[in-house]
């Protein structure tokens, strides 16, 4: 076993003939040159992006759509609802009766006034010179008109043509004065977006700034708007809920102080993927407003910001001094 060699003599001689020269890695000079150029180009591009690139900061919050021409019909007095004549989605004309209240007392008073008025009128026709009957007829006419007005108030009629929205009363329900009963949507000519943005951004929001609005369920469609009005005060969740209304306050959570921002939509409808849709009051979504637009370099080197601002002021003062010198 000791005479058996592990390698052949030819292999051993070949290794001895190679000497001490060996190469661990063989590099291609062309590939190395191009790799270095690409590395330098990438570093320059990254540096240019950091210097000239800009980064936006957004104030975001819930938003909803409001259409003009919407009328909230309220109860003028207390009463018991005996009949609701419409349902959501019904189209009505001006003067159509929508809700009827219990009116037995008013109806009895009206019938009595009409009966007595007709009796005195017949008596006056028989005796045209009877001054007492003539005076009584004038008084009864006023009584009849008052009874008709009281009876008319026992029902709610449409002030204009439109489509019935929310119906918040039912038969047998007792309502109080001022209670909201029916929403009537007339023909809308404009639509408005109201956004509830965090109150800390109030100093950075101003009319004319960009507002991005996305409707829930249509996230692929973004509406680019301009802010028209910014609330003067920062309000808490309770005050914001009162402004939004009871019907929408429960639709989204209001957390912390907010500022109300409004922007107008260009149309009362929108299109998506070849389909046409109409805006509706109460449509919810998300709004974002640009509050800061700064170079990306400020994020890496915060001390650049005050230095840049100082240089801008110095440049402005220098330009102003040159203008004064030229005019002199």
C-alpha positions in Angstrom: 0.0 0.0 0.0 2.9 2.4 0.7 4.1 2.2 -3.0 0.7 3.5 -4.3 1.0 7.2 -5.3 -1.9 9.5 -5.1 -1.1 11.6 -8.3 0.3 10.6 -11.6 3.9 11.6 -12.4 2.7 13.6 -15.4 0.4 15.7 -13.2 3.1 16.4 -10.7 5.5 17.5 -13.5 2.9 19.8 -15.0 2.4 21.5 -11.7 6.1 22.0 -11.1 6.5 23.4 -14.6 3.9 26.1 -14.0 6.2 27.7 -11.4 4.9 30.3 -8.8 2.8 32.4 -11.3 -0.9 32.2 -10.7 -4.0 34.5 -11.1 -6.9 34.5 -8.7 -9.2 36.7 -10.8 -9.0 37.7 -14.4 -10.3 41.2 -14.9 -11.6 42.6 -18.2 -10.4 46.2 -18.6 -13.3 47.2 -20.7 -15.9 45.9 -18.3 -14.2 47.6 -15.4 -14.1 50.9 -17.2 -17.8 50.8 -18.1 -18.7 49.7 -14.6 -16.9 52.6 -13.1 -18.6 55.0 -15.5 -22.0 53.6 -14.6 -21.2 53.9 -10.9 -20.2 57.6 -11.3 -23.3 58.3 -13.4 -25.5 56.7 -10.7 -23.9 58.7 -7.9 -24.3 61.9 -9.9 -28.0 61.2 -10.6 -28.6 60.4 -6.9 -26.9 63.7 -5.9 -28.9 65.7 -8.5 -32.1 64.1 -7.2 -31.3 65.0 -3.6 -30.4 68.6 -4.6 -33.1 69.5 -7.1 -35.8 67.0 -6.1 -38.7 68.2 -3.9 -40.8 66.4 -1.3 -44.5 67.3 -0.5 -46.2 67.1 2.9 -49.9 66.6 2.9 -52.7 67.4 5.3 -55.3 64.6 4.9 -58.7 64.0 6.3 -62.3 62.9 5.6 -64.4 64.9 3.1 -67.9 64.8 1.8 -69.9 66.2 -1.2 -72.7 68.8 -0.9 -75.0 69.8 -3.8 -76.9 73.1 -3.9 -80.6 73.1 -4.2 -81.2 70.8 -1.3 -84.0 71.8 1.1 -84.5 70.4 4.6 -88.2 70.5 5.5 -88.9 70.9 9.2 -92.0 70.7 11.4 -93.5 74.2 12.1 -95.2 72.9 15.2 -95.8 69.8 17.4 -98.1 67.1 16.1 -98.8 63.5 15.4 -97.9 62.1 12.0 -100.9 60.3 10.4 -99.7 59.7 6.9 -96.4 59.9 5.0 -97.2 60.2 1.4 -93.7 59.9 -0.2 -90.7 57.7 0.0 -87.0 58.3 -0.8 -86.4 58.6 -4.5 -89.9 59.9 -5.4 -90.1 62.9 -7.7 -92.5 65.5 -6.6 -93.9 68.8 -7.9 -94.1 72.2 -6.2 -97.1 72.1 -3.8 -97.4 68.3 -3.6 -98.4 67.1 -0.1 -95.6 65.1 1.6 -96.6 64.6 5.2 -100.0 64.9 6.9 -100.6 65.5 10.7 -103.5 64.8 12.9 -105.9 67.7 12.2 -109.3 66.8 13.6 -109.5 70.0 15.7 -108.3 72.3 12.9 -110.7 70.6 10.4 -113.6 71.0 12.8 -112.8 74.6 13.3 -112.5 75.2 9.5 -115.8 73.4 8.8 -117.6 75.5 11.5 -116.1 78.7 10.1 -117.2 77.9 6.6 -120.7 76.9 7.6 -121.2 80.0 9.6 -119.8 82.2 6.8 -122.1 80.6 4.2 -125.0 81.1 6.6 -124.3 84.8 7.0 -123.6 85.2 3.3 -127.0 83.7 2.5 -128.7 86.1 5.0 -126.9 89.1 3.5 -128.1 88.1 0.0 -131.7 88.2 1.3 -131.2 91.5 3.1 -128.5 93.5 1.3 -129.1 96.6 3.5 -128.5 94.7 6.8 -125.3 96.4 8.3 -125.1 94.0 11.2 -125.0 91.0 8.9 -122.4 92.8 6.7 -120.1 93.4 9.7 -120.5 89.9 10.9 -119.6 88.6 7.5 -116.3 90.5 7.5 -115.4 89.0 10.9 -116.3 85.5 9.7 -114.2 85.9 6.6 -111.1 86.6 8.8 -112.0 83.6 11.0 -112.3 81.4 8.0 -109.0 82.5 6.6 -107.3 81.9 9.9 -108.9 78.4 10.1 -107.7 77.6 6.6 -104.1 78.7 7.5 -104.1 76.5 10.7 -105.5 73.6 8.7 -102.8 74.0 6.0 -100.1 73.9 8.6 -101.1 70.4 9.5 -99.5 69.2 6.4 -96.1 69.6 4.8 -95.9 70.4 1.1 -93.0 70.6 -1.4 -91.8 74.1 -1.8 -90.3 73.3 -5.2 -90.0 70.4 -7.6 -87.3 67.8 -6.9 -86.5 64.3 -5.7 -87.2 63.2 -2.1 -84.1 62.3 -0.2 -84.1 61.2 3.4 -87.5 60.6 5.1 -87.0 60.8 8.8 -90.6 60.5 10.0 -93.1 57.6 10.1 -96.8 57.2 10.7 -97.7 57.5 14.4 -94.6 59.5 15.3 -94.9 62.6 17.4 -92.7 65.4 16.2 -91.5 68.6 17.9 -91.2 72.1 16.3 -88.1 72.4 14.2 -87.6 68.7 13.8 -86.1 67.7 10.4 -88.5 65.5 8.5 -87.7 65.3 4.8 -84.8 66.3 2.6 -85.9 67.5 -0.9 -83.2 67.7 -3.6 -83.9 70.2 -6.3 -82.0 70.6 -9.6 -78.4 71.0 -8.6 -76.2 73.6 -10.5 -73.0 73.2 -8.4 -71.3 70.8 -6.1 -68.9 71.5 -3.2 -66.4 69.4 -1.3 -66.0 70.0 2.4 -62.9 68.5 4.0 -62.0 68.2 7.7 -58.2 68.6 7.9 -56.1 68.5 11.0 -56.2 71.8 12.8 -52.4 72.1 13.2 -52.1 72.8 9.5 -54.4 75.9 9.6 -51.5 78.4 9.2 -50.3 76.5 6.1 -53.7 76.3 4.3 -54.9 79.2 2.1 -57.3 79.7 -0.8 -55.8 78.7 -4.1 -53.8 75.8 -2.7 -54.3 72.4 -4.3 -56.7 69.9 -2.9 -56.9 66.2 -4.0 -60.2 64.4 -3.5 -60.9 60.7 -3.9 -64.4 59.3 -3.5 -64.9 56.1 -1.6 -65.5 53.3 -4.1 -63.8 55.2 -7.0 -60.2 55.2 -5.8 -58.8 55.1 -9.4 -60.3 58.6 -10.0 -58.7 61.6 -8.4 -60.2 65.1 -8.6 -57.7 67.9 -8.5 -59.3 71.0 -7.0 -58.4 74.4 -5.6 -59.3 75.5 -2.1 -61.8 78.3 -2.2 -62.4 78.8 1.5 -60.6 78.0 4.7 -62.2 78.2 8.1 -61.0 81.0 10.3 -61.2 78.9 13.5 -60.0 75.5 14.6 -63.0 73.6 16.0 -63.3 70.5 18.1 -65.0 67.2 17.2 -68.3 68.2 18.7 -68.5 71.5 16.9 -67.4 69.9 13.6 -70.1 67.2 14.0 -72.7 70.0 14.4 -71.6 71.6 11.2 -71.5 68.3 9.3 -75.0 67.4 10.5 -76.4 64.4 12.4 -76.8 62.4 9.2 -73.1 62.5 8.3 -71.4 62.9 11.7 -71.8 59.2 12.3 -70.4 58.2 8.9 -66.8 58.9 9.9 -64.8 59.5 13.0 -63.6 63.1 13.8 -60.5 62.9 15.9 -58.9 66.0 17.5 -59.3 69.6 16.4 -60.0 70.2 12.7 -60.3 73.1 10.3 -63.0 73.1 7.6 -61.9 73.6 4.0 -64.1 73.9 1.0 -63.5 73.5 -2.7 -65.9 73.6 -5.7 -66.2 70.6 -8.1 -66.2 71.6 -11.7 -69.4 69.6 -12.5 -72.2 67.9 -10.7 -71.3 64.6 -12.3 -68.2 62.6 -13.3 -67.1 59.8 -15.6 -65.0 56.7 -15.0 -64.2 53.9 -17.4 -66.8 55.1 -19.9 -69.6 55.3 -17.3 -71.4 58.5 -16.2 -72.2 59.1 -12.6 -73.9 61.9 -10.7 -72.6 63.4 -7.4 -74.9 63.1 -4.5 -75.1 65.0 -1.2 -73.3 63.0 1.5 -70.9 61.1 -0.8 -67.8 60.4 1.4 -64.1 60.4 0.4 -60.6 61.5 1.4 -59.0 64.8 0.8 -55.4 65.8 0.8 -53.9 69.3 0.6 -50.3 70.2 -0.1 -49.0 72.2 2.9 -45.2 72.0 2.3 -43.0 71.6 -0.7 -39.3 71.4 0.2 -36.1 70.1 -1.3 -35.3 66.5 -0.4 -31.9 67.7 0.8 -33.5 69.3 3.8 -34.4 65.8 5.0 -30.8 64.7 4.9 -29.2 67.9 6.1 -31.8 70.0 8.2 -29.2 72.8 8.7 -29.5 73.6 5.0 -32.9 75.1 5.4 -32.0 78.1 7.6 -28.9 78.7 5.6 -30.9 78.7 2.3 -33.5 81.0 3.8 -30.8 83.4 4.9 -29.2 83.3 1.5 -32.6 84.1 -0.1 -33.0 87.1 2.1 -29.5 88.4 1.4 -30.1 87.9 -2.4 -33.4 89.8 -2.2 -31.8 92.6 -0.3 -28.9 92.7 -2.8 -31.3 92.9 -5.7 -33.3 95.6 -4.1 -30.1 97.6 -3.4 -29.0 97.3 -7.0 -32.4 98.5 -8.2 -32.2 101.5 -6.0 -28.6 102.3 -7.2 -29.7 102.0 -10.8 -32.7 104.3 -10.4 -30.5 106.9 -8.6 
